[in-house]
Amino acid sequence: MGYKDVLTDLKNDQLSHIYLFHGVEYYLMEHMLQGIKSKLVDEGFQALNYQMMDGKETTIDQIINACETLPFMGESRLVVIKDLECFSGKRKNISEEEEKKLAAYLSDIPPTTYLVFMVTEGIDKRKKIVKDIGQYGKIIEFDKLQGTELNKWIIKSFSRYGKKIGEKEVAFFLDVTGYMERNSNKNLKDLENEIKKISDYLGEKTAVTLQDIDLLASKTIENNIFRLVESIGEKNGERALTLFNDMLLEGEAEIRILYMITRQFRLLYQIKLMEAQGYTPMAIAPKLGLQQFVVKKYLNQAANFDKNTLRKALQKCLDTDGGIKKGKIGPRLGVELLISEFAG
């Protein structure tokens, strides 16, 4: 189940008495918790009818006692447990005996109590306690937003600051911030911070432009590497070296930058070969573990290189890496020479 199932529960006044929230989008999780809290607990009695507990600092007896406490001057009591580790196969902050005691208690939750577990890591759905929550309550995964849903969230977030952003600008914003990149740890909270930064900078201006985003949004190393390799393909050595120096000033290590440049050339080479074999972006994406829109972007960049140049660039990257590791050349000079050779 996803967060929309909780929205449906809220809308229909059919909240489950037990929820297990898990996933990477903690920002969205917190937002949903606020919706449940507003629905169940009168603001004037939150101190008595709402209890947040740190799962790393509490015992199962304390959790049960919190659930058994009757609401004061209200019909409901909300108990939230954060980061109780018994839901995954990793180290637990409660014993096996306590875990069994909690699992046994799930069927006896008082009708006045609503219990929400919030876990920022993955869960092991094979575990008995997870299965028991699925039996007596609901398990909700808060995964990254995607597609139209994500675009609407960004547009709505900008509108809260009185700003308007178009679809083209939304796509560029997502590209620059790296939210959708594979293995990216960016979440909606990070996007919200970027949206606020851009909105504050714009002041009275209402329209968000590509230039505003490019100037202000924090760029991932993947995005900077893409721009650097793009500059190499366009034979703009000055811009490529400027991007390289900017990354150094931001604290990126030369060897890390070289690794990412090598990775980029390898992806371009693979994509160019697959395109020549008749593969579509839709077919290439799963084979390389990339989003389809990323493949399309890389295909455009690959047009600036022929296969022979990409092979030479890959070999030069490997030679540079070997030279740096053997102490034959300094890391900074090695990368600069690599850039100059192919951007000249």
N, C-alpha and C positions, 0 to 999 in steps of 0.2 A: 504494500500500500504506500501511497505517497501523500504529500501534505494536503492535496486537494480533498482527500478523504476526510481529513480533520475539518476542513472548511465546510464540507457537506454535513458533518456531524454537528458543527456549530449552528449552521443555518437551520437544521431540522430539529434542534434541541435534543439531540440524541448522542451526547457525549458518552464515550466509554468510560468506565470507572478505572480502567488501567490502560496506560499507553507506554510503549517503549519507543522513544524517539532516538534515531541513530543516523549517522551520515556526515558528510563533509560540510554541509551548509548550516553551520551552527547559527548564523545570523537569521536564517529563515526559521530555524527551530525556535529561537528566542521569540521571534515575532508571533509564531503560532501559539507559544506558551502564553504570551500576553493576551491573545484572543480568548484562550480558555479561562485565564484568570479573570478577565473582565466579565465573562459570561457567568462565572460561578461565585465570585467573591465580591461582596459589597466593599467599595473603596474605604468606607469608614471602619470596617472591621478586618482589614487585611492583616493587621498585627496578630489577630487571634485565629483567623480562618485560613491563612496562607502560610505555609512553612516550606522554606527551601533548605535542603540538607546536603552537605558535601559528602558524597559516598566514600571518600577516602578517610574521612574523620568520624564516621558514624558506625553504629552497630545495627544488626538486624532487629534487636530488641527495641532500639530507639526508633527505628522506622515503623515497627509495628505499633509502638505506643503513640506515635504521631498520627497514624491512621486510625487508631481506636479512639482518639480524642474527639468528642462531639463538637460540632460547630456552635459558635456563640452568636446568638441573635441573627441566625441565618440558616439556610437549608443545606449548605454545602461547605466542605472543607477541602482545600487543595494542598496536596503534599507532593513536593518535587524533589527527586533525588538525582544529583549530578555525579556522573563519572563513577558509578559502582561497577567494578571491573569483572563481575562474575558472568557477564554476558558474552565474553570472548574466550578464546582458548589461552589467552596470555595470563600473566601473573594476576592473582586476585587479591583484593584488599579485604575480603571476608573469607572465612574458612569454609570447607566443604559442608560442615555441619550447619553453619549459618545459612549457606546457600539453600540447603534442603529445607530448612525452617522457613525461609522466605517463600520458596516455591509452594510449600504446603499452605502458607497463609493466603496466597493469592485468591483462593476460592472463598475466603471468608471476609473479604473487604466489606466494611459497613456500607450501606446504601447512601450514607451521607458523605462518604469519602471518595475523592478522585485522586489517583496516584499516577504520577508521571515520572518515568525514568528517562534521563537524557544522557546519551553516550556519544562522544565525539569520534570514537573509533568504530571499526566494523564489529559486527556481532557474529557469533557462531550459531547458526540456526539449528544445528544438530543438538545443541545443549538442551537439557530437560527444562531448565528454568525459562529459556527462550520459548520453547514449545508451549509451556504452561501459560506464559503471557499471551501467546497467540490464541490459546484456548479461552482464556478468561477476559482478554482485552484485545488490543490492537497493536501491531508492530508497524511503525511508520518510518519509511526511509526518506531522508532529506538529502537527495542527490543534487548535483548542479543543475540549474535551469538551462534549458536549451531552446534553440529555434525561436519561434514566434513568442513563446512565453517569456524568454529571456529579453528579447527586444522590447516587449511591452513593459517589463519591469524597469528597464533602463530609461525608457521614455517617461514613464510615470515618476521615476526618481528625480529626473531632471525637472519635471513639471512642478514638483514640490518646492523647488527653488525658483520657480517662475521662469524656467528656461525651456526652449523648444529645440529638439534635436531630430533630424531626419534619419531615414533608414540607412542612407549611405554613411552618414556620420556615426550611427550606432555600430555598423559593421566595422568601421575604422577604429572606433573606441575599443571594441572587443579584440580586434587584431593587435592593437598597440599594447593593451593591458595584459594580454595573454591568458585571459580567463578560460578559454576553451582549448588551450594547448594541452597536449597529452602530458600527463604527470604534473600539470600545473597545480600548485597549492593555493592559488588565488580563489577567494570566495566572494560572496555578495557584499560582505563588510568591506573588503578591499575596494570593490567597485564603488560602493557608497562613498568611501573616503575620496576617491578620484573625482566622482561627480560633484561632491561638495567643494573640492579644491578648484575645479574648473568653474563652477557656478560663482564662487566667491570672487574669482579673478575677473569674471565678465561684468560684475557690478550691475549697472542698469541695462546693459545689453541683454537681449533675450535669446537671440539665435546662436546656437553652438555650431561652429564651423570646423572643418578639417584642420585648419591652421591652429585653432585654439587647442584642439586635442593633441596635435603633434607637439605643440609648444609646452603643454602643461602636464599631460598624463605621464605617469611613471612607466617607463618601457622595460619589458623583460629582456634578459640577455638574448633570448631567442629572437626577439623582434629586432634588437640592435644588430645581431649577427646577420639577419636577413637583409637589413638595410646596407650593411657593410658589403656583403657579397653582391647585392644589387649594384652598388657603386662600382665594384670591381668589373661586373659584367658591362656596365655602361662606360668603362674606361675612365672613371672619375676617381683617380688615385688620391687627389687632395681630400675629397669628401670621405673616402674610405679610411684614410689615415686619421682624419679628424674624429670619426666615429670610434676608431680603435683607441685613440688617446682619451676620448670621453669615457669609455668603458674602464680604462685604467684609473682615471680620476674618481670613478664611482666605486673603486675597490676590487674590480675583477682582476684576477691573476692572468698573466700572459698565457700560461699553459692551458688554462681553462678556456680562454678565448680561442686559442689555436685548436683545441679539441672541438669546440662548437663550429668553427669555420670548416674543419675537416668533415664533421657530421653534415653540415649544410651542402658541401660539394658532393658528398656521397649520396645524399638524398636526391639532389638534382640529377646526378648521373643515373641513379636507379629509375627515377621518374621518366627521364628522357628515353632510356632504353625501353621501358614498358609502354610509353606512348608510341614509340616506333613499331612496337609489336601489336598495336591496335587496342591497347587497354584504355578504358575511359577513366576519368577521375573517380567515378563511383567504384570501379573495380580496383583501382590502384590503392585507394584509401585504406581498406582493411588489410591489404597485403603488407603495407608499410606501417600500420598502426597510427595513421594520421586522420584528422578530420577531412572531409571532402573539400571544404572551402580552403583548407591549407594546401591540399594537392593542387587545386586550381591556381592558387597564388604562386606555388612553386613552378608550375608549368609555364606561367608567364615569365618568371625569372629565368627558367632554363632556356628560354628562347634566345637569351643573350649569349649563350655558350654553345659551341659544337661539342660533340662527344669526345673528340681528341683533346680539346682544351680542358674539359672536365677531368679526363684521365690524367693529364699532366699536372693539373692543380692538386688532385688527390695524391699523386706521387710526391709532389713538392711538399705538401703538408706532412707526409710521413717522414720525408728526409729532414725537414725542419725540426720535427719532434725528436727524431733521433739525434740530430746535431745539438739540440738544447740539452737533452738528457746526458749526452757524452761530454758536455762542457766545451764543445767546439765553437759555440756561438751563444751570445746572450739572448734570453727569451724575448726581450723587446725588439732587439735588432732583427732577430730571426723572423718574427711576425711582420715587421715593417718591410723586410726584403721580399717576403712572400706576397704581401699586398702590392708592392711596387712592381713586381715582375708581371703579375697578371692584370693589373689595372693600368699599366703603362701603354 
